[in-house]
Amino acid sequence: MSEAKAPFGARPHHRLKGLTPCALLLATAAAPALAEGLAGQVGTGQSDFGGVGLMQTPTARMAPEGTMSVSWSRTQPYRRYNVFFQPTEWFEGGFRYVEVENRLFGESIAGQRAYLDKGFDMKLRLLQETRYWPQLAVGFRDVGGTTLFGAEYLAASKRWHDLDFTLGLGWGYLGNHSDVSTPFGWIDARFDERPLRAGGDQGGEFALDALFRGPMALFGGVEWQTPWQPLVLQLELEGNDYANEPRDNDQVRDSRLNLGARLALTENLELQAGWQRGNTAMAGVSYHIDLAGLRQVKNDPPPMPLDAPPRESWAEVADELERNAGMRVTSIRQEGRDLRVTAEPVTFRHLTQSEGRAGRILHTQAGPEVETFRFRWEERGMALREDVHDRAAFVAAARSTEAEMPHRHGIYAHARLEPGSDQRGEALHIADPRRFQWNLGPRLDQNFGGPDGYLYRLMAALGAEYRTDANGWLSGQLTATLLDNLDNYEYIAESRLPRVRTFIGDYLSESSVGIENLQYTRTAHLGGSWYAMGYGGLLEMMFAGTGGELLYRPFDSPIAFGADLNWVRQRDFNQGFGLRDYDTWTGHLSAYVETGIEDVLAKVSVGRYLAGDVGGTLDLSREFDSGVRIGAWGTWTDAGDDFGEGGFDKGLYLSMPLDAFFTRSSRDRAAIAWQPLTRDGGAMLGRRYSLYELTKERRLEGYWEAYPRTWD
């Protein structure tokens, strides 16, 4: 049974809030190395703060598109844990935790844990390097967080043989040395002074009034690729004087010059060391993962030969279509010269691969009068599209020699799916839609970055589903705790809103066995481009209720529109069938737009959230050819400052196809998300299913690009 922990548009507010770098490394343990490797190459290393840079300062360089870099560094009194992504050639973004070893969260927090700051960074390339011009970038550090380490910068980098030079101008934390006056003061005297930061307890909004304000400082440096290939040496000029450190934590600085080295242990794993401030040692480690190139050699059953003997019955053909072509057959019908298979895709990510394998199977079985194979794709009983193959052209292409790339055969797709059109013709096989399936596996829930330190819960998760008919199913998930440290959970954030999410620790620790989800769901194709879904039951860990969703998604269109409306009531902490007193209506109007810019998908939702606050959410994501999707969201509502670290909710997520990690093909996905804080404002209902996800095969994008997979 396919279950995505956090499909696009369904962020796991209540499951995975803080993500450790260790968890990310485990999640991508099977990832391949980058084609040419980044470790030990000039201009590719991660700075102490994360992101491509030297040590304390950034450069204008970017990692290869699709790279994820996980790093850790320590320069007393700071430990930095960084995760950075390169979703496009020209944009770098990521987040970090900064542990301040000599400052505490607060006297009231048990255990006296070190203060932990969270922040987002972004960098945009303005100009690509040429023979005569340097690469130029603008960047923002610790933007949208507490801004304790907030900074803006312009950086230019130029390569010369084995040397990579960088020169930059920094504001804020990068400009505290104040050796350059800001030119923007000529425009307005306000640019001469930088507003004071909020001290770490609040803040978090995009501090637009502070950007590029206050004194500036020069920073820069050079990296040298030594004759010994694994070793890169660094010399850096800092722009920070350490006399204005956050939380009254000023440090002694004996020199602006820092010395460092990076040593590659493997193609993408490297150690870092340095001497900073003229008196302090630095150590670090970083690892790079090629998300865009994630792949695994497959050990799937080979495609059936064109001259294979026919099966004894069409029921056996349906079984072979599921086993070999990854198509769960609903029906097989013949209407004159057309042979139509109605099915759901269950194995291969690309429908071309399923259709190519299915065409071979059907060719061995169909009579000579059949001239066309029609594959009518559906999902949960909803008709999505029909792909049509000319039989003779398909067979001719399949018989092409290995030395000759199989030529494109007669094929087209359409969405003229009138109700009842799949019932025409002679029924050769009709499958029973009733079906039961289950799975059992481990799951790790974790919370990192709060006053209670690292919290985890290792569980066994039992999932089950029973299909009542083609359009309806009962699904659920039961979890049992195997190991946890939730006894350390004590901190409950303050909130002026109904506590729709901040009781997260109570839900995690109240019971060792709980029902996370138990609901009945029905779908319908209303005709044309309209789809609907209704559901009711225990919808997520914290809420039960009922609701519905409506989606308008034209065939092969980059735009879709949806609406959902739900009545929910808060569940008891023990995750049984009991309910608490709080209930509410929540729902959103949503627009999905494929922007055409670097394959970026934008989802904009406006509506009412669980705590009764009203506002909107912007979700931007990009999916690579590997199937990996990187995304980020921000939510703004009328809840104001309730978020604690800003007037908006925000986070990052990573959705990965399991197909990239295993030798057998799969359409299943796993998701991981990072949310700096769990607050009650801007909280969406964690709906298990999304019509946009269920109807993704309405879009032909990538179908023709994946044509070569027809013969895999």
Secondary structure by P-SEA (a helix, b strand, c coil): ccccccccccccccccccccaaaaaaaacccccccccccccccccccccccccccccccccccccbbbbbbccccccbbbbbbbbccccccccbbbbbbbccccccccccccccbbbbbbbbbbbcccccccccccccccccccccccccccbbbbbbbcccbbbbbbccccccccccccccccccccccccccccccccccccccccccccccbbbbbcccccccccccbbbbbbccccccccccccbbbbbccccccbbbbbcccccccccccccccbbbbbbbbbbccccccccccccccccccccccccaaaaaaaaaacccccccbbbbcccbbbbbbcccccccaaaaaaaaaaaaaacccccccbbbbbccccccccbbbbbcaaaaaaaaacccccccccccccccccccccccccccccccccccccccccbbbbbbcccccccbbbbbbbbbbbcccccccccccbbbbbbcccccccccbbbbbcccccccaaaaaaccccccccccbbbbbbcccccccccccccccccccccccbbbbbbccccccccccccbbbbbbccccccccccbbbbbbbbbbbbcccccbbbbbbbbcccccccccbbbbbbcccccccccccccccccccccccccccccccbbbbbccccccccccbbbbbbbbccccccccccccccccccccccccccccccccccccc
